Amino acid sequence: MIETLAIISLVVIAPLAIILHYVTKWKQTGVLSGEDEKMLQDLWDISHRMESRVNTLETILDEEIPDWRSRA
């Protein structure tokens, strides 16, 4: 009888408890932390600076080598 209860608890209750534990953890981490928000903002700023640089380089290339786009 005790062995049967132990087997049932290991087969049914333990996996259910583990799943519920990780679902709870997942829901708690569903929001961004302050550090994550700062990193995301930094990446956003960097991407805008890179876009500006690429636009500047394209403008320079358009003036220096007008048909550079068709060569690629």
Contacts in CASP RR format, 6 or more apart in sequence:
PFRMAT RR
TARGET T0000
AUTHOR 0000-0000-0000
METHOD contacts of the structure
MODEL  1
MIETLAIISLVVIAPLAIILHYVTKWKQTGVLSGEDEKMLQDLWDISHRM
ESRVNTLETILDEEIPDWRSRA
32 40 0 8 1.000
61 68 0 8 1.000
62 68 0 8 1.000
END
